[in-house]
Amino acid sequence: MDLNQSLGEADELFEAQAHIYRHIFNYATSMSLGCALELGIPNIIHDHERPITIQELVSKLNLPITKTLHLQRLMRLLIHSKFFSITKFHDQENEDEKEGYVLTVASKLLLKNNNTSENSQNQPNLLPFANLILDPVLMTPWQFLGKWFNGNESTVFETAHGTPMWEFANKNPGFNELFNDAMASDSRMMSLVVKDCKDIFGSVDSLVDVGGGTGLNAKILLEAFPHMTCTVFDLPHVVVNKIETKNLKYVGGDMFCSIPSTDAVFFKNVLHNWSDENVVKILKQCKEAIQRKEDDDDGDGKKGKLVIIDMVVDENQDRHEITETKLVFDILMMVLVTGRERTKNEWEKLFLEAGFSRYKITPIFGLRSLMEVFP
Ligand SMILES: C[S@@+](CC[C@H](N)C(=O)[O-])C[C@H]1O[C@@H](n2cnc3c(N)ncnc32)[C@H](O)[C@@H]1O
């Protein structure tokens, strides 16, 4: 073997080594981010109102000076992964140039919201979602994935915690709150574009948000389309004691048994929680809910539809890292519940099997698409 050939092979193997290390250490980036959130670093940078030097950051965090270099290293990784950035600045004229940390678009979404005003509560913010995903209750099951493959439990969560996730949430109010806050924080992102969906919601008079959680989706929809009446339909322990208004109602129940009559059934991040067999059962309940409303109204069958916000896996169209995130969600659905992420063809099969005739996909919610499905 000549030297060039053996160097070529070595290069390939070193490249593979770097690839393996990058992936087996992915968790180090998420744990470092979790540490920055735990310490409250995004808020300290935000409140500083100009770039913050490492010494100022150490002082604001009340850390011993001996931790300066360690914090700098943590920040270096998080700058590399685009959670912070570093910029040169002058504090005052004639002063030496300094370097200071600033927030990026991503860390602005991870600020702790200390302001309780209604307006600031509605700003997009993903800190509760990050807190849920990095919580030990959701991190632990990943250690049991291999064991689950060889066992009989329906989810990895159950192998790890001895009970399915929805039951666990029912029995643990702290986790239930963490979960519902996380879902609500994810929903706030919807408010960025929902007002542009006149074609979709403009002609809908009544809407039932199935698996609607605390009702934030419904509130966002009502803000953009106040002519509608919305019913948030979820498990009884989720909707108990929620405050209703003239056009916002809460109903506790089980979507596998019956869904309240309505023009439109809305699902966000719900159907990906369930197996194909269960999705078809839920969709059939939706069809009945729409049909009952049609019969009551003596309608012409034009209003009824489903509006689904969920992921559509498209390896040909999406950028590599978007597909990777969707595939990670797919495994997450296997770990936590019995669901999955689906391609367009996989969704279509379920819609047709449940008796719906046509559908339209609009990819407007970032990782998620909006799907309208018609009887
Ligand atoms: C992943 S969360 C999504 C919450 C909300 N749609 C959102 O976008 O933030 C799924 C929701 O489905 C609800 N759920 C689970 N099983 C249900 C059932 N059998 N009937 C009604 N809702 C159910 C859960 O309580 C939870 O609120």
The ligand as an SDF file (V2000), in Angstrom:
LIG
                    3D

 27 29  0  0  0  0  0  0  0  0999 V2000
  -48.8730   17.1470   23.3350 C   0  0  0  0  0  0  0  0  0  0  0  0
  -50.2140   17.8280   24.1740 S   0  0  0  0  0  0  0  0  0  0  0  0
  -50.7100   19.1100   23.0730 C   0  0  0  0  0  0  0  0  0  0  0  0
  -51.4150   20.2300   23.7700 C   0  0  0  0  0  0  0  0  0  0  0  0
  -51.8690   21.3660   22.8580 C   0  0  0  0  0  0  0  0  0  0  0  0
  -52.6890   20.9160   21.7500 N   0  0  0  0  0  0  0  0  0  0  0  0
  -50.7090   22.1760   22.3410 C   0  0  0  0  0  0  0  0  0  0  0  0
  -50.5150   22.3160   21.1590 O   0  0  0  0  0  0  0  0  0  0  0  0
  -50.0000   22.7480   23.1740 O   0  0  0  0  0  0  0  0  0  0  0  0
  -51.4740   16.5910   23.9320 C   0  0  0  0  0  0  0  0  0  0  0  0
  -52.7580   16.8730   24.6770 C   0  0  0  0  0  0  0  0  0  0  0  0
  -53.6640   15.7650   24.4520 O   0  0  0  0  0  0  0  0  0  0  0  0
  -54.4100   15.5600   25.6350 C   0  0  0  0  0  0  0  0  0  0  0  0
  -54.9990   14.2200   25.6460 N   0  0  0  0  0  0  0  0  0  0  0  0
  -54.3650   13.0370   25.8580 C   0  0  0  0  0  0  0  0  0  0  0  0
  -55.2520   12.0170   25.7900 N   0  0  0  0  0  0  0  0  0  0  0  0
  -56.4700   12.5710   25.5300 C   0  0  0  0  0  0  0  0  0  0  0  0
  -57.7910   12.0220   25.3460 C   0  0  0  0  0  0  0  0  0  0  0  0
  -57.9940   10.7110   25.3980 N   0  0  0  0  0  0  0  0  0  0  0  0
  -58.8030   12.8820   25.0960 N   0  0  0  0  0  0  0  0  0  0  0  0
  -58.5920   14.2280   25.0350 C   0  0  0  0  0  0  0  0  0  0  0  0
  -57.3530   14.7990   25.1780 N   0  0  0  0  0  0  0  0  0  0  0  0
  -56.3190   13.9850   25.4240 C   0  0  0  0  0  0  0  0  0  0  0  0
  -53.3580   15.7640   26.7190 C   0  0  0  0  0  0  0  0  0  0  0  0
  -53.9370   15.9860   27.9840 O   0  0  0  0  0  0  0  0  0  0  0  0
  -52.5850   16.9740   26.1810 C   0  0  0  0  0  0  0  0  0  0  0  0
  -53.1190   18.1990   26.6440 O   0  0  0  0  0  0  0  0  0  0  0  0
  1  2  1  0
  2  3  1  0
  2 10  1  0
  3  4  1  0
  4  5  1  0
  5  6  1  0
  5  7  1  0
  7  8  2  0
  7  9  1  0
 10 11  1  0
 11 12  1  0
 11 26  1  0
 12 13  1  0
 13 14  1  0
 13 24  1  0
 14 15  1  0
 14 23  1  0
 15 16  2  0
 16 17  1  0
 17 18  1  0
 17 23  2  0
 18 19  1  0
 18 20  2  0
 20 21  1  0
 21 22  2  0
 22 23  1  0
 24 25  1  0
 24 26  1  0
 26 27  1  0
M  CHG  2   2   1   9  -1
M  END
$$$$
